Amino acid sequence: MQPGYPGQDPHGQQPNQDPTSPQYDPYAQPPQAPQYGQQPTSGQPYGQDPYAQPPQAPQYGQQPTSGQPYGQDPYAQQQQPYGAAPQYPAAGYPTGGGQNNTLGLIGMIAGIASIVLGLCCPLIGIPAGVAGIVLGVMGQKKVQAGEASNAGQAKAALICGGIGVVIGIINAIAGAAINLSNLGS
């Protein structure tokens, strides 16, 4: 046998296989055990041999003996259709029950934008920083009142807005000083 080709003879021939051994597909998915509380989906109760021969169909004119009409699966009413996702409760995530987190989020976005705008154009960066600070304060008041759950975003809005205002003021003063020194020469 060559490495990398298990089950194949180096001359391209398949090894002899026992015709009485059960055949299986090596690429098929392994059977899944049913989840707790679910019936087995193979149509066979626990403890029966999955390789046993299925019962014979009734002859023409005979009634089925299992109590179920012929062709119906006794477990069919308990199975979910394919594609149906199980429903789980949202554990640990706020369900939106009266939560209003938009002030902290928008304030944080304005605060981050004020830092960038304060570096390149302070006339837009300073008002964006002020907006971030105001929205951050309003967001923290909603968190303290229990109406919001994003205290971190509100705090980030305050911090980033303050940094953006300071950077914008420093950049405006530096730009004015550079322009005044160029005007005098």
Salt bridges, closest charged atoms under 4 A:
GLU147 OE1 - LYS142 NZ 3.45
